[in-house]
Amino acid sequence: MSRSFRRIGALGAATVAFVAFGAAAPVFAAPVAAGTQAVAVEFTLYAKDVSGDEGEESAPAPEAGDSFVFAEDLFRSKGGEQLGRDGVTCTVVRADDPGDLLCVGTFVLTGGPAGQRGQIAGQTLLPVDSGEQQPAPFDIAVTGGTGDFKDVSGHIRSTPDGAYSRLEFHLTR
């Protein structure tokens, strides 16, 4: 797998995800009762790759069907308190230039400021342009959740931020 596909996949998926809880306190709300209005849940996480596999510079070009996985730790701030982790699988679905990666991941939060725990699932079709030095920000569709994130929907905005990815969660329940 080429380094550019690997790096773009890592920045995009997370996946994964996903933690600047400290910059502005997250808005966590109680579950919405039937017949009531949806509640916004917003917070920011910082994700850092822990997979250790940077790929080979001389690897053959990726082909449709090729896949890779990676994992990240999720932090309150860059290098701050760890609040969770993610795991992401990406598959090349279009190997042209530009190409597309279909990435599916899960963010596991092990305790926010108020002890929120649970998983948030997401997926994205990530365009890949070999001419770009750094991938553009992109959105990850939230497809569900568990625990304190049961029945959430929304999106996660992923933006490259140095050695991290800034993940802005925009959830509704």
C-alpha positions in Angstrom: 0.0 0.0 0.0 1.4 3.4 -0.9 2.4 5.7 1.9 0.0 8.4 0.6 -3.0 6.1 0.7 -1.9 4.9 4.2 -1.5 8.4 5.6 -4.7 9.7 4.0 -6.6 6.7 5.3 -5.3 7.2 8.8 -6.1 10.9 8.8 -9.5 10.3 7.3 -11.0 7.5 9.2 -10.9 8.1 12.2 -11.3 7.2 11.9 -11.7 7.7 13.7 -12.2 9.3 15.0 -12.1 12.0 17.3 -10.7 15.4 21.9 -10.5 19.0 22.8 -12.9 18.6 25.7 -10.8 21.1 27.4 -11.1 23.9 24.9 -14.8 24.1 25.3 -16.6 21.8 27.7 -18.7 19.2 25.8 -22.4 19.4 25.8 -23.8 16.1 27.0 -27.5 15.8 27.6 -29.9 13.3 29.1 -31.6 10.9 26.6 -34.5 12.4 24.7 -37.9 11.1 25.8 -40.5 10.2 23.1 -42.2 13.3 21.7 -39.5 15.7 22.8 -37.0 17.6 20.7 -33.6 16.2 19.7 -30.6 17.3 21.8 -27.3 18.4 20.4 -24.2 16.7 21.8 -20.9 18.4 20.6 -17.3 17.9 21.6 -13.8 17.7 20.1 -11.2 15.0 20.5 -7.6 14.6 19.2 -6.6 11.3 17.6 -3.1 10.0 17.3 -2.1 7.0 15.3 -0.7 4.1 17.3 -0.6 1.4 14.6 3.1 1.8 14.1 2.8 0.8 10.4 3.8 3.7 8.1 3.8 1.6 5.0 6.5 1.2 2.4 7.5 3.9 0.1 8.2 1.5 -2.7 5.0 -0.6 -2.3 3.0 -1.3 -5.4 0.0 1.0 -6.2 -3.2 0.0 -4.4 -5.8 -1.8 -6.3 -9.6 -2.0 -5.7 -10.2 -4.5 -2.9 -7.0 -3.7 -1.0 -7.6 -2.9 2.6 -5.7 -1.8 5.7 -6.5 -1.2 9.3 -5.2 1.3 11.9 -5.8 2.3 15.5 -5.6 5.6 17.3 -5.7 6.9 20.8 -8.2 9.7 21.6 -7.2 12.6 23.8 -8.8 15.5 25.5 -6.1 17.8 24.0 -2.9 17.2 22.0 -0.9 15.0 24.3 -3.4 15.4 27.1 -5.6 13.0 29.0 -6.5 9.8 27.1 -10.3 9.4 26.9 -10.6 6.5 24.5 -9.4 4.8 21.3 -10.6 3.9 17.8 -10.2 1.2 15.3 -10.7 1.7 11.5 -10.7 -0.5 8.4 -10.4 1.1 5.0 -10.9 -0.6 1.6 -9.8 0.8 -1.7 -13.0 1.0 -3.8 -11.6 3.1 -6.7 -7.9 2.9 -7.4 -7.9 5.7 -10.1 -6.3 9.1 -9.5 -8.3 10.4 -7.7 -9.4 7.3 -5.9 -11.8 6.4 -3.1 -11.4 4.7 0.2 -14.4 3.3 2.0 -13.6 3.5 5.7 -15.6 2.2 8.7 -14.6 2.7 12.3 -15.6 2.7 15.9 -14.7 5.3 18.5 -14.6 3.9 22.1 -15.0 6.5 24.8 -13.9 5.2 28.2 -14.9 8.3 30.3 -15.5 11.9 29.4 -15.7 14.7 32.0 -18.9 13.4 33.4 -17.9 9.7 32.9 -19.7 9.1 29.6 -18.9 5.7 28.2 -19.8 4.0 25.0 -19.1 3.5 21.4 -19.8 5.7 18.3 -19.8 4.0 14.9 -19.0 5.9 11.7 -18.2 5.5 8.0 -17.1 7.7 5.1 -16.2 7.4 1.4 -12.9 9.3 1.4 -11.6 10.7 -1.9 -7.8 10.3 -2.4 -5.8 12.6 -4.7 -2.2 11.6 -5.0 -1.3 15.2 -5.8 -2.4 16.6 -2.5 0.3 17.0 0.2 -2.2 16.9 3.0 -5.8 15.7 2.8 -8.6 18.2 3.1 -10.9 18.1 6.1 -13.8 15.6 5.6 -16.9 14.4 7.3 -17.6 11.0 8.8 -21.3 9.9 9.0 -22.3 8.6 12.4 -24.2 5.4 12.0 -25.0 4.6 15.6 -23.8 4.2 19.1 -23.9 2.3 22.4 -23.9 3.1 26.1 -24.2 6.9 26.7 -24.2 7.3 22.9 -27.2 5.0 22.2 -29.4 6.2 19.3 -27.0 9.1 18.3 -26.8 10.3 14.7 -24.8 13.2 13.1 -21.3 13.6 11.8 -17.7 13.9 12.8 -15.5 16.5 11.1 -11.9 15.3 10.8 -9.2 17.9 10.2 -5.4 17.2 10.0 -3.6 18.9 12.9 0.1 18.2 12.9 0.8 14.7 14.3 -2.9 14.5 15.3 -6.3 14.6 13.7 -8.9 17.0 15.3 -12.2 15.3 15.5 -15.3 17.5 16.0 -18.3 15.4 17.0 -21.7 16.9 16.0 -24.2 14.4 17.4 -28.0 14.5 17.9 -30.1 12.2 20.0 
